[in-house]
């Protein structure tokens, strides 16, 4: 009998929540098959079968909290797959009622096809939407079918199911949040209660810690986005054709933030007891909302990247996020964070620090507004930007000047080429 145990979960993580059992008791499993998915505060961990056999026992239920090295279940490696039962002979059709025309799928050969390789998230969406994975073309690594492949192949039905499946990682290129699916009063009563996931609990704890452990303050400015919009419109088609990446606004803000952090390094520093640690590099976290809560993938050494290289790195981490394949390395060692509430329509917000970082830049919706330029009122695409900072370390003057520097660079993108 082989024990299935909770594997090491990463830096300082000692417990996880059982998100979903992929296999049922009695299922035959091959070596490497995913048996169960665990959710931590940062990532989803797939626990595979170390050897082939039959899953004979599941020791915990979905939603249970387990610790590293806890036993999850048992596989009997000596058990063989049960012989396939012969198909029952079809019942004779009534003479007076002609049999319906066979569905297209019924013309397939009666031999078992090789199982389609698909990510757990893709299987969840397909199962909930009643989609045959064999009909979906996989564009993941090695031809694996991904969640986005299922949604794109089968449109709104799969997309609707995807909003209800958990726990795939969020898109790293943030998209509008799915509408929550509220149970009907008839089926669920006036109230429902569900256990907090491990991730949600950790998010809550971290946010409270950030508020209690720092002298939290926010300053604001606004950016005329006309120049950046013009540059992006001129270059986005060429960039996508030549480099295979989409040119969004995030690489511009990344470059501007990195240059402003170079000018005001205290915003990129960290308090450690009675010491200040100055970071001579920028590991830039991009805060992303997901069905399961906030996640912050980190682009390492973002200050050393050009916009194309940053776009490529962001696209890569977005792909891992879509597949639920973010690693601990993707989510640790950040020095500064950018969060973009504008994709959801937020006009102004006060972002909370990603503790122990001392600065976070909040981006918001681009909105045409009247402003005064040279004594005349004109309409320009404007964005409010916010810097939340730890006032224990960052003085108000440094915070304001940092934000002004970001504004200047975004309003004159050519200045980002001079470093």
N, C-alpha and C positions, 0 to 999 in steps of 0.2 A: 504494500500500500504506500502510495506516494502522497506526502502532505503538500498542500498548496498553501504557502505562507505569504504574509505581507512583506514585500521586498523593501530594501532601503528606499526611502522616499526623497532623499535629497537633504540639502543643508538645513539643519535645525528643525526638520519636519519629523514628528514622531507619531502622528496619527492621521488617519484618512477615513472617509465615509464610503461605504459600499454603494456606488452609484447604480450599477446594473450587473446582474448575472447574465452573461452571454450564453452560458451553457446550463442546461437543466440536469437534475439528477437522472442518471441513466443514459445520458448522451455519450456517444463515442467521440473521443477527441484525438486529433493528431498532434504530434509534437509541434509546439510553437503556436497552436491555436489559442486565441484569447479566451480565457475562462471567465474572468470577472474584471470589471472596470472599477477602479478606486479614484475618488476625487479628493485632492488635497486643497489647501487654500490657494495654491498656485497653478497646479496642472492636474490633468487626468492621467492616471497610470493604468496601463493594460497589463494584467497578470497572465502570462502564458502558461500552457502546459509544458512541463519539462520533459515529459515522455508521453507516448501515445497510450491510450487505455480508455477506461470508462469512468466518468465522474459519478462516484457512488454516494457522495455525501457533501452537502453544503452546510457549513456550521454556523453561518450568519445570514441574516436577511438584508435585503436592500434597505439602505438608510441606517444600518448599524455603524457605529464608530469602532474602528479597529486600530491597533497599534502595530508598529513594525515588529515583524516576526510572529505575530498572531497567526494561528492556523485558520485558514479560510474554508478549506474543504479537503477531500481526499479523492485520489484517482487510483483505481485498481488497474495496474498495468498488465495483469494476467487475464483480465476480462476481454473477451472478443466481442466484436460487433454482432448483434443479433442478426440472424439470417433474415433477409428481406422477405416479407410476406408476399405470396403471390397475389397479383391483382385480382380482385373479385370479378367474376364474370358479370358483364352488364345485364341488368334486368331487361327482359324483352319489352319492347315498346308496345303500347296499346295500338291495336290495328286502326282504331278510329281516330287516333291523334298522331299525325306524322311527327317524327323526331325533329327537334330543332336543328338547324344547320350547325355543324361543328365550328367551334371557335378556331381562329387561325393557329393558336398555340397547339391544338390537338393534332396537327399534322406533323409535329416534331417526332423524331424517332423515339422509340420506347426505351432506349438505353440511357443510363444516367450520364449527364454531361459533367465535365470537370467543374467544380465549384468556382463561381466568380470571385476573384480577389477584390475585396472591398473593405474600406475602413469601418470601424464600429459605428461611427456617426452615419455613414452612408447606409449601413444595414438597418439602423433604427428608422431613418426617414423612409427607406423603401418599404420596410415591414409595415409601418403605420399607414403609409399611403397605398399599400397593396400593389407595389411596383415590383416587377420581376427584374432583378439586377442583371440578368443575362441580356436584357434589352438596352442596357446603358453602356456606352463606350467609356472606358476608364482612361483618364488623362493624368493620373498620379504616377508616382515612381513605379516602373515596371508594369504599367498598365492597370494599376489599382484604381478601382472606382471610388471617387471621393464624394463627400456630401454635396459639394457644389455641382458635380457631374449629374447626380440624381435630380437635383432641383432644376438645373438648366435643361435636362432632357425631357422632364415631365411637367415643367411649368408650375402654375399656381397651386395645383393639388399637392405636389411635393413640398413647395415652399410653405404652404400652410401647415403641413405636418412638421416641417423643420422647426417652426417656431415653438412647437410643443415638445421637441425631443431634447434630451439632455444626456451628457454634459459636454457637447462639443465646444471647442475653444472659439472665441470670437474672431470676427474678421479683424485684421490688423489695419486695413484701410477702412475706417469706421463707416458703417452704413446705418440708415435710420433703424432705430430699435423696433423689433417686432411688437405688434400690439399684444398685450397680455391676453391670454385666453381665460376668461372668467367663467367658472362653472355656473350653470343656470341655477336659479333659486329653487326650481322644482326638483332638480336632481341632487343638489348639495345642501339645501337648507339655507338659512340666513347667514351662517358663518362657516368657514372651514378653517382647520388648523393643520399645519404641516411642520415637520421638524426642520430647523435651520440646517442647511448643508454646512459641512466643514469650511468650505470656501467663504460662505456668507458670514459665518461666525468670525473667521479670521479677518475678513474685511472690516467688520464692525469693530473688532478689537483694535485693529491698526489705526482706523480713523479716530477712534476715541483717544488712543495713545498720542496721535499726532496733535490733537487739540489740547490735551492735558500736559504734554511734555515740552511744548514749544510756545513761544510768544508769537502767536499767529496774527499776521497782519496782511492786508491786500492793498495794492495800489493799482490805479487804472490809467490807461491812455487809449487813444484811438488811432487807427492807421488808415490812410487813404490807399486803397488797394488798386487804384487805377494802373499804376506802373507795372505791378506784378501781374495783374490780369492781362495787360497788353503783351508782356514778355511771354507769358504762358501760352496765350492764344497763338502767338507767332511760332512758338517752338514745339508745342506738344505733339503735333502730327509727325514732325521730323524726328523728335526724340523717340516716339513709339516705333517708328519705322526702322530707325537705325540701331536703336539700343534695346528694343523690346520691352520697355517699361513705360508706364503712364506717368506723365509729369503732373503732379498735384501741387497744391500750395505748401504741403508739409516740408519738402526739401528746401524751399525758400526760408521758411521759419526756422528750420533746423540750422541752416547756415547762419542766419541772422542771430539766433540764440547763441551759437558757438562763438561767434565773433564778439558778442556782448559779454559772454562769460569770460573770454580772454581779457577783455578790458576791465571787468569787475569780478575777479576770481573768487571773492568772498561768497558770491551767490552760488558758486560751484563747490563750496567747502563743506565741512562737516564738523560738528562738535563731538569730541570724544573725551568725556570727563572734564578735566581742566585744560584740555588741549584743543587746538584747531587744526584740522587736517585739510591742507589745500591740495586739491586734485589738479594735476597738470595735464589732464585729459578730460574729455567729455564723453561719458557713457549716457546716451540720451534715451530715456524711457518715453514711450508713446502710450499714454493711457487709452485703453480701449474698453468700451462697454460690451458685455456679452450677456447671453441668457442667464449665465450663472453668476454674473457680477463683474466687478472691475478686474482687469488684468493689465499688466504694464510690461510688454516686451521691451527689451533694451537693445539699442543699436550701439555696439561697442566702438569707441574711438570715432564717434560721429564728427568730431572737429577736424579729423584728418581726411574726411571724404568730400569729394565734389558732389554736386547735386545728383548727377547720374548714378554715381556709386552708391549714394545714400538711398536713392529711389530703388535701386536693385536690392540693397540690403533690406529695405522695408518690405519690398515685395516678397522676398524670401521668407522673412519672419511671418508675413501675412499668410503665406501658404502653409507654414507649419501650424499657425493658429487655426486655420480653417480645418485642418486635418486632426486637430487635437494632439499635435506632435511637439508642442513647445517643451523645451527642456529646462532644467533648472538654470543652465547657463544663459538661456534666453531671458530669464526673468530676474536675474540677480546682478549686483554690482553697478546699478545705476547711480549717477551723480546729480542728474537734473532731469525734470520731467516736463513734457508738454501734453496738455489735455485739450481736446477739441470738442467742446459742447456745441459748436456752431452747426455741426452736421445734423443735430437733432432740432435745431431752431433756436437754441439759447442765444439771447441777445447780450446778457451780462451775467456773470457768476463770480463767486469767490472760491476758487479751487482749494482743496485741503492738501496740505503738504504730504508728500510720499516719504514719511519719516524713515530714516534720519536725515534725508536730504533737507536742505534749507531753502530751496526755491522751486516753484512750479509755475509754468507759464500757461495761462488759460486763453484759448482762442475761441472766437464766437462767430455768430452769423454775419455774413457780408450783406449789408443792407444799404440801398440807395438812400442818402440823406442830404438835406440842404446844408452846406457849410459856406463860410465866408472866406473867399480867396481874393486878395488884392482889392478889397472893398466891394466886391460883388458876390452875390449869393449864387452858388452853382450846386448842381446835384452830382455827388460822387459816391462810388461804392465804398462804404466805410465799415471798419470792423473795430469793435472794442476789444482790447487785449488787457489781461490782468496778470499781475505777478503777486502771488502769495509767497510770503517769506517768513523766516524765523527771525524775529526782531532781536533775539538774544545775540545773534551774530551779525545780521545784516542791518545796517543803519538805514533810515528812511531815505537819506540822500543817495546812497548806493543803489537802493531798489529803484528809485525814480529814474536815476541816470541810466541804469541797465535797461529799463523799459523804453526810455527815450532813444537809446541806441538801437534797440530792435525796431522801433518806429522809423528812425532815419534810414536804416538799411532796407527796410521793406518798401519805403517810398522812393528809394533810389537804388534799385537792385544792381546797377552797374558797380556801385561801391563795394559790393560783396566780392568783386573780382580783384580788388586791390587789398591785399592782406600783408 
